[in-house]
Amino acid sequence: MLTIHAEEKDDKVLIPKKEFDELLFKLKTIEPCNVVHDDFSDLVETSSKSTDFWMNDVDDEVWNNA
């Protein structure tokens, strides 16, 4: 049985190329497949975006002049 490590990002599903090629081959031969979803991808994406508030020129100027 084939195992696919899929990752969801921006309304798309990302699959490593090697696994994608194997998936296409398996689908042609109609063999069973197993798809694994990375449950932590949304947390990683959120944590990387949540630091955007630090990029604030007005706040930097106020703190630099304090």
Secondary structure, 3 states (H helix, E strand, C coil): CEEEEEEEECCEEECCHHHHHHHHHHHHHCCCEEEEECCCHHHHHHHHHHHHHHCCHHHHHHHHCC
